[in-house]
Amino acid sequence: EADIYQTPRYLVIGTGKKITLECSQTMGHDKMYWYQQDPGMELHLIHYSYGVNSTEKGDLSSESTVSRIRTEHFPLTLESARPSHTSQYLCATVPGLGHNNEQFFGPGTRLTVL
Amino acid sequence: GQQVMQIPQYQHVQEGEDFTTYCNSSTTLSNIQWYKQRPGGHPVFLIQLVKSGEVKKQKRLTFQFGEAKKNSSLHITATQTTDVGTYFCAGPGANNLFFGTGTRLTVIP
């Protein structure tokens, strides 16, 4: 059973605030990903990591940053939230060596920036 | 760049009718995956197809991978209200999966 946790599940915040979205997993998977998804729309990759101390930007330009100090945690930080950041943020992990394997998604964080 | 397009974008069906979504890639894929996302939920893996022309079934769901490995389809027979959601296909890119644009299915009871 895949265990991926995301907190908070919902967040309403004012413009200019710094926020960190947490993602943690108990499966020991090396590869982790952050996606941004507007309701019912396609997923956009914003960051990914192949393991500890590995972080890369994804396809969607993002004003966020990530860190991977421990295998279990892959937090996403917005230094200064803006209304354009309003969206759902999904964290995912992949087992094994390749990235072609099944992705396990967390429940997501719904962010609203006023 | 690599693109994975899905059609239709939306589909409304009467409960009991069949449903099909199509996925087309601009490049040949080594494999293709399908995911389902319930309203308000997160994507959940359904299946992976690897071989050219491969057909796999899961109860009322039939998945097919094209001979040229550039397209795929998901067919649901006799839809039920539990089938409601958005169905995404996904193909491998250099560093990640490329998710399709998704087909949102509504089932009218």
Interface residues (C-beta under 8 A of the other chain):
Chain A: Y33 G40 M41 E42 L43 L45 Y48 E56 G58 D59 L90 H99 N100 E102 Q103 F104 F105 G106 P107 G108
Chain B: G1 S30 N31 Q33 Y35 P39 G41 H42 P43 V44 F45 Q48 T86 F88 A90 P92 N95 N96 L97 F99 G100 T101 G102 R104
